[in-house]
C-alpha cells in the first residue's frame, strides 16, 4: 500500500468514526409541557382523508330499463358496445327446440343457453328443431 492510499484510508476512518461517535451526542428536543396543567403534551397524527369521488354520470335510459328488467348492462362484442344481458333460469336444461328454453336452445349440446343474447355466431335449434347459425354482433 502506498503512502497516498494509506493516508486516504486514515482520513476515511476518521470521517466514519466521527459519524458514528457523534451520533450519540445529538441532543433530543425536550418534551413540551402544558403550561396550564404541567402535563406533557402529546401529539397525534391524523389519518389521511380520502378525496371525494366524482359523481357518477347518470345512466342512459337503456341501462335503466335493463336494470329494471333485472339484467346486467355490460360491455360486449369486439367494439365494446353496451348490451343488456340476462341470465336464464333454465341454463343447462336439455332441449330439442327453441320453445324448450327461455333463451336459446344450443345445437351442439342440446342444452339451454346460460345467457341471452349470446354475441358472436352460435348454432341454435329453431322452433321446429332445425339447426341454424345465429350471428349477433
N, C-alpha and C positions, 0 to 999 in steps of 0.2 A: 504494500500500500504506500502510495506516495504521500509526501507531507501535505500536498494540496488536498488529497482525498481524506486524510486524517483530520485536517483542520475543518473541512466541511462536515464530517461525521461528528466532530466535537461540538460545532455550532448547532447542528441539528439536535443533538442530545440535550443541550442546554435549553433550546427552544421548547422541545417536547416536555422536558422536566418542569419548566416554568409553567406550562399549560396545566399539567396535572397537579402540581403543588399549589398553584394559585386557585384552583377550583374550590378548595375548602375555605378560602379566605373571603369569599364573597359574602357580604352582609345580607341577611334576609330582612325584608321590609317588616317593620313591626306591625302587629295586628292592631287595627284601629279600634278604639273603644267608643262606645256610645257615650256622649257627653252627659246625657240625662241619667241613664241607668248605670253606667260604668261597665256594662257587659260588653263582650267582644262583638263586633259587627260581623255578621255572616253575609255572604253573597250567594245568590242563586242564579244559575244560568237558565235563561228561559228557553223552552223548546221552540224550534222554528215553526212558524205558522205557514200552513200550506197556502199557496196562492189560490185565489178563487178560480174555479174552472169557468171557461167561457160558456155562455148559454148555448145549448144545442139548437141547431136550426130546426124550425118546425118541419114535421114530416109532410110529404106531399099527400094529396087525397088518396092516391092509390095505396100508399103504405098504411094509412089509417084504415082503409077498407080491408086491407089484408089482415091487419091486427084484429079487427072486429070479427073477421071470419076465422080467427084462431090460426092464421097462417104465419109464416116467417118471411119477412121482407129481406131477401138476401141477394148479394151479387152472384150472378151465374153466367155461364157461357163464356166464350172467348173474349167478348167485348166488355164483360163485367156489368152488363145491364142488370138492373134490379128486377127481381121476379118474386112473385108471391108463391111460396112453396108450402104445400100441405102434406103432413104425414097421413097415411091411410090407415084405417082401423084394421083392415084385413090383410096387411102386409104378410107375404109368405104363404097365404092360404092357397090351396090347389085350385086351379081354374082351367076351363076349356074354351071359354068365350068371354068377350068383353063384359057382358052383363053379370058375370060371376064376381066381378070386382068393383070396388068403389072407384079405383083409378084404372090402371091398365092391366090387362092380362098379358104377362110376358111370355112370348112364344118359346124361348129357349128353355125355360124352367117350368112352364105351365104353372106359374105362381103369380099372385097379385103383387103389383109393384109397391114398394115401400113409400114412395113419394109421388106427388103429381104437381106440376108437369115434370117429365123426365126430358132433360135437354140432350141434344145430340140425336143420333139415329139409333132407334131401338126397334127390334122385331116384336110386334104385338099380335094378339089374336083379336079379330073384329067380332061384332055381334053374332055373325053367322059361323064363327070359329075359323075363318080364313086368316092365314098368316100374311101380314103386310109389314113393310118397314115404315115407321113413323119417324120423321126428322123434324125436330123443333130446335130452332137456333136462337 
